[in-house]
């Protein structure tokens, strides 16, 4: 099965209606409320509430009604070593991305709904109900923010003049072989006067939102290691349809699978050769190789 542009647009519209009418209001009504407990996935930085599971269940049920033959991968139902992305149409969903923000009432959490086929992100919708920002796109049908087509202002893309999204992540173990120290050293290289000397960095706290902000040109790039396919699938489609490009976060990784777990999102508003040159300028500042 290869879905047509019209079929992809129908899925996109289904995502939009589900997010606007059901999921968004539910997320917004619970953010920052006094949660007395939470599950601990890996450490206290990676907070998860029962609401994640409830929202994922609603999404899975509603999508199955209309697309019973599509596969489904969600953050809360993922099984390590067993859940795989195949070539079949597969919904890839994060019920609440930016969970720590959500717990604290910081208005940068969202729901991310993606569809992949043949291992490619082909439909995406990311809704931040706190700021009423709904990014959406489908392959061949362009990208939109609140139904207005995203058109990134044409301007040069130069590493030293860039604003880059970087995140601390939930992995905080120190050690020469760990990813945490590699990330921190990379941040130093990017920021320092003797390194890339970029304009600055921003930390939104949500992979999906970071990618969307690169897609609409507010950020020039987003470098991350440790996030999952459900964090990036929807945003990846939106980024691509807005003229951006996704490559790997490690040196020389031009073509990566959805679940590579190490990414460099680069904005549009420039020529493809500039995106290539940006990646080539960025990678030497990455300290070591991120492994997940």
C-alpha positions as CSV (number, residue, x, y, z in Angstrom):
1,X,0.0,0.0,0.0
2,X,1.2,3.5,-0.9
3,X,-1.1,6.2,0.3
4,X,-2.0,9.0,-2.2
5,X,-1.7,12.7,-1.4
6,X,-5.4,12.9,-1.0
7,X,-5.5,10.0,1.5
8,X,-2.6,11.6,3.4
9,X,-4.5,14.9,3.5
10,X,-7.5,13.0,4.9
11,X,-5.3,11.6,7.7
12,X,-4.0,15.1,8.4
13,X,-7.5,16.4,8.7
14,X,-8.4,13.5,11.0
15,X,-5.4,14.4,13.2
16,X,-6.5,18.1,13.3
17,X,-10.0,17.4,14.4
18,X,-8.9,14.9,17.1
19,X,-6.4,17.3,18.5
20,X,-8.6,20.4,18.4
21,X,-11.8,18.8,19.7
22,X,-10.7,16.1,22.1
23,X,-7.1,15.9,23.0
24,X,-6.0,19.5,23.2
25,X,-8.7,20.6,25.6
26,X,-7.9,17.6,27.8
27,X,-4.2,18.4,27.9
28,X,-4.8,22.1,28.6
29,X,-7.3,21.4,31.4
30,X,-4.8,19.3,33.3
31,X,-1.5,21.1,32.9
32,X,0.2,22.3,36.1
33,X,-2.4,20.7,38.3
34,X,-1.3,19.2,41.6
35,X,-0.2,15.7,40.7
36,X,0.6,13.8,43.9
37,X,2.5,11.1,42.2
38,X,4.0,10.0,38.9
39,X,5.6,7.0,37.4
40,X,9.4,6.9,37.2
41,X,10.6,5.8,33.7
42,X,14.3,6.4,34.1
43,X,14.8,9.1,36.7
44,X,13.1,12.0,38.3
45,X,13.6,14.2,35.3
46,X,11.6,12.0,33.1
47,X,8.2,12.5,34.6
48,X,5.1,10.6,33.4
49,X,1.5,10.9,34.6
50,X,-1.4,8.6,34.3
51,X,-2.8,11.1,31.8
52,X,-0.3,10.1,29.2
53,X,-1.7,6.6,29.2
54,X,-5.3,7.9,29.1
55,X,-4.6,10.2,26.2
56,X,-2.7,7.6,24.2
57,X,-5.6,5.1,24.7
58,X,-8.1,7.7,23.4
59,X,-6.0,8.4,20.4
60,X,-5.5,4.8,19.5
61,X,-9.2,4.0,19.9
62,X,-10.3,6.9,17.7
63,X,-7.8,6.3,15.0
64,X,-8.5,2.6,14.9
65,X,-12.2,3.4,14.2
66,X,-11.3,5.1,10.9
67,X,-8.1,3.2,10.0
68,X,-8.4,-0.3,11.5
69,X,-5.6,-1.7,9.3
70,X,-3.0,0.8,10.2
71,X,-0.4,-0.2,12.9
72,X,0.1,1.9,16.0
73,X,3.2,2.8,18.0
74,X,2.8,5.0,21.1
75,X,5.2,6.1,23.8
76,X,3.2,4.5,26.5
77,X,2.6,1.1,24.8
78,X,6.1,0.8,23.3
79,X,7.9,-2.5,24.2
80,X,11.7,-2.4,24.0
81,X,13.0,-5.0,21.6
82,X,9.5,-6.0,20.4
83,X,8.0,-2.8,18.9
84,X,9.4,-2.2,15.4
85,X,8.7,0.4,12.7
86,X,7.8,-1.6,9.5
87,X,7.0,-0.5,6.0
88,X,3.3,-0.6,6.7
89,X,1.3,2.5,7.4
90,X,1.9,3.1,11.1
91,X,0.7,5.8,13.5
92,X,3.6,7.0,15.7
93,X,2.2,9.0,18.7
94,X,3.4,10.9,21.7
95,X,0.4,11.8,23.9
96,X,2.3,14.5,25.8
97,X,5.7,15.6,24.6
98,X,7.3,18.0,27.1
99,X,6.0,16.1,30.1
100,X,8.2,18.0,32.6
101,X,6.8,21.2,31.2
102,X,3.3,19.9,31.6
103,X,3.8,18.9,35.2
104,X,5.2,22.4,36.0
105,X,2.6,24.3,34.1
106,X,5.2,25.7,31.7
107,X,3.3,26.3,28.4
108,X,5.4,24.2,26.0
109,X,3.9,20.7,26.1
110,X,2.1,19.2,23.1
111,X,0.6,16.1,21.6
112,X,2.4,14.8,18.5
113,X,0.6,12.6,16.0
114,X,2.6,11.1,13.1
115,X,2.0,8.6,10.3
116,X,4.9,6.7,8.7
117,X,4.9,4.5,5.6
118,X,7.9,2.7,4.2
119,X,9.8,4.1,7.1
120,X,9.2,7.7,6.1
121,X,7.3,10.4,8.1
122,X,4.4,11.3,5.8
123,X,1.8,13.0,8.0
124,X,2.3,15.0,11.1
125,X,0.3,17.2,13.5
126,X,1.7,18.8,16.6
127,X,-0.7,20.8,18.9
128,X,0.4,23.0,21.8
129,X,-3.0,23.9,23.3
130,X,-1.5,26.3,25.8
131,X,-0.3,28.6,23.0
132,X,-2.9,27.5,20.5
133,X,-0.3,26.4,18.1
134,X,-1.3,23.6,15.7
135,X,1.4,22.6,13.2
136,X,0.3,20.2,10.5
137,X,1.5,18.7,7.2
138,X,1.3,15.7,4.9
139,X,3.6,14.6,2.2
140,X,3.2,16.7,-1.0
141,X,0.6,18.9,0.7
142,X,2.8,21.6,2.3
143,X,3.1,22.6,6.0
144,X,0.8,24.8,8.0
145,X,0.6,26.6,11.4
146,X,-3.0,27.1,12.4
147,X,-4.1,26.6,8.7
148,X,-1.7,29.2,7.4
149,X,1.0,27.9,5.1
150,X,4.4,28.0,6.6
151,X,6.8,30.1,4.4
152,X,10.2,30.5,5.9
153,X,11.8,33.9,5.1
154,X,14.6,33.5,2.7
155,X,17.9,34.3,4.3
156,X,21.5,32.9,4.6
157,X,22.0,29.8,6.8
158,X,25.4,30.2,8.5
159,X,26.4,28.3,11.7
160,X,28.0,31.3,13.4
161,X,24.8,33.3,12.9
162,X,22.4,30.6,14.0
163,X,20.1,30.1,16.9
164,X,20.0,26.4,17.9
165,X,17.7,24.4,20.1
166,X,19.6,22.2,22.6
167,X,18.2,20.1,25.4
168,X,19.6,18.6,28.6
169,X,17.6,15.4,28.2
170,X,16.8,12.8,30.9
171,X,20.1,11.0,30.7
172,X,22.4,12.8,33.2
173,X,25.0,10.1,34.1
174,X,28.5,11.6,33.9
175,X,31.5,9.7,32.5
176,X,33.8,9.8,29.5
177,X,31.8,7.0,27.8
178,X,28.4,8.5,28.4
179,X,26.2,10.6,26.2
180,X,25.7,13.3,28.8
181,X,29.3,14.5,28.8
182,X,29.4,14.3,25.0
183,X,26.4,16.5,24.8
184,X,27.7,19.1,27.3
185,X,31.1,19.2,25.5
186,X,29.3,19.7,22.2
187,X,27.3,22.6,23.7
188,X,30.5,24.2,24.8
189,X,32.0,23.8,21.3
190,X,29.0,25.4,19.7
191,X,28.7,28.3,22.1
192,X,32.3,29.2,22.8
193,X,34.2,32.0,21.1
194,X,36.9,29.6,20.1
195,X,34.3,27.1,18.7
196,X,31.3,27.7,16.4
197,X,30.4,30.9,18.4
198,X,26.7,30.5,17.4
199,X,24.4,33.4,18.3
200,X,22.8,31.3,21.1
201,X,20.7,28.4,22.1
202,X,17.2,27.8,23.3
203,X,15.7,25.0,25.3
204,X,11.9,24.6,24.8
205,X,11.8,21.2,26.6
206,X,9.9,19.4,23.8
207,X,11.5,17.7,20.8
208,X,8.3,18.1,18.8
209,X,8.0,21.8,19.5
210,X,11.7,22.3,18.8
211,X,11.4,20.7,15.4
212,X,8.3,22.7,14.6
213,X,10.0,26.0,15.5
214,X,12.9,25.0,13.1
215,X,10.2,24.2,10.5
216,X,8.8,27.7,10.7
217,X,12.2,29.4,10.8
218,X,12.1,30.7,14.4
219,X,15.1,28.4,15.1
220,X,17.9,27.6,12.6
221,X,18.5,24.1,13.8
222,X,17.8,21.6,16.6
223,X,20.4,19.0,17.7
224,X,19.4,16.2,20.0
225,X,20.3,12.7,21.1
226,X,18.1,10.4,23.1
227,X,14.6,11.2,21.8
228,X,12.4,8.6,20.2
229,X,10.5,8.1,16.9
230,X,7.3,9.4,18.5
231,X,9.1,12.6,19.5
232,X,10.2,13.3,16.0
233,X,7.9,11.6,13.5
234,X,5.2,14.3,13.2
235,X,7.7,17.2,13.3
236,X,9.9,15.6,10.7
237,X,7.1,15.6,8.2
238,X,6.2,19.2,9.0
239,X,9.9,20.2,8.7
240,X,10.3,18.6,5.4
241,X,7.1,20.1,3.9
242,X,8.3,23.5,5.1
243,X,11.6,23.1,3.1
244,X,13.7,21.9,6.0
245,X,15.9,18.9,6.3
246,X,16.6,16.2,8.9
247,X,19.9,14.5,9.1
248,X,21.7,12.5,11.8
249,X,23.2,14.1,14.9
250,X,26.5,12.3,14.4
251,X,29.1,13.0,11.8
252,X,28.3,12.1,8.2
253,X,24.8,10.7,8.9
254,X,22.9,12.0,5.9
255,X,20.2,9.4,5.7
256,X,18.8,8.1,8.9
257,X,15.7,6.0,10.0
258,X,12.9,7.4,12.1
259,X,14.2,5.6,15.2
260,X,17.9,6.7,14.9
261,X,17.5,8.6,18.2
262,X,20.1,11.2,17.2
263,X,19.0,14.0,15.0
264,X,19.9,17.4,13.5
265,X,16.9,19.4,12.1
266,X,17.8,22.2,9.8
267,X,15.4,25.0,8.7
268,X,14.4,25.9,5.1
269,X,14.4,29.4,3.7
270,X,17.6,28.6,1.9
271,X,19.2,26.5,-0.8
272,X,19.7,22.8,-0.3
273,X,23.5,23.3,-0.6
274,X,23.3,25.7,2.3
275,X,21.7,23.0,4.5
276,X,24.4,20.6,3.4
277,X,27.1,23.1,4.3
278,X,25.4,23.8,7.6
279,X,25.5,20.1,8.6
280,X,29.1,19.8,7.5
281,X,30.0,22.9,9.6
282,X,28.0,21.6,12.6
283,X,29.2,18.0,12.8
284,X,32.9,18.7,13.7
285,X,31.7,20.4,16.9
286,X,30.0,17.2,18.1
287,X,32.3,15.6,20.7
288,X,32.4,11.8,20.2
289,X,29.6,9.7,18.9
290,X,26.2,9.6,20.6
291,X,25.1,6.0,21.1
292,X,21.6,4.8,22.1
